[in-house]
Amino acid sequence: MSGHGVCRKVRKTLAAAQMFVSAKESMTIEKNSLEALASAE
């Protein structure tokens, strides 16, 4: 029973980490595209 709780906790943590990483990536992509636009002008 306790093992099931741990598994659930790990999955939740992984999901949160994945969301954080994807948010960070999209922010980096946005920043890069903004810089590309600025240098193009």
C-alpha positions as CSV (number, residue, x, y, z in Angstrom):
1,M,0.0,0.0,0.0
2,S,2.8,2.4,0.9
3,G,4.6,1.5,-2.3
4,H,1.5,2.5,-4.3
5,G,1.6,5.9,-2.7
6,V,5.3,6.3,-3.5
7,C,4.6,5.4,-7.1
8,R,1.9,8.0,-7.3
9,K,4.1,10.6,-5.7
10,V,7.0,9.9,-8.2
11,R,4.6,10.1,-11.1
12,K,3.3,13.4,-9.9
13,T,6.8,14.8,-9.4
14,L,7.8,13.6,-12.9
15,A,4.7,15.2,-14.5
16,A,5.6,18.5,-12.7
17,A,9.2,18.3,-13.8
18,Q,8.1,17.7,-17.4
19,M,5.8,20.7,-17.3
20,F,8.5,22.8,-15.9
21,V,11.0,21.7,-18.6
22,S,8.6,22.2,-21.4
23,A,7.7,25.7,-20.1
24,K,11.4,26.6,-19.9
25,E,11.9,25.3,-23.4
26,S,9.1,27.3,-24.9
27,M,10.4,30.4,-23.1
28,T,13.8,29.8,-24.6
29,I,12.3,29.3,-28.1
30,E,10.3,32.6,-27.7
31,K,13.4,34.4,-26.6
32,N,15.4,33.1,-29.5
33,S,12.7,34.0,-32.0
34,L,12.5,37.5,-30.5
35,E,16.2,37.9,-30.8
36,A,16.1,36.6,-34.4
37,L,13.4,39.2,-35.3
38,A,15.4,42.0,-33.6
39,S,18.6,41.1,-35.6
40,A,16.7,40.7,-38.8
41,E,15.5,44.4,-38.7
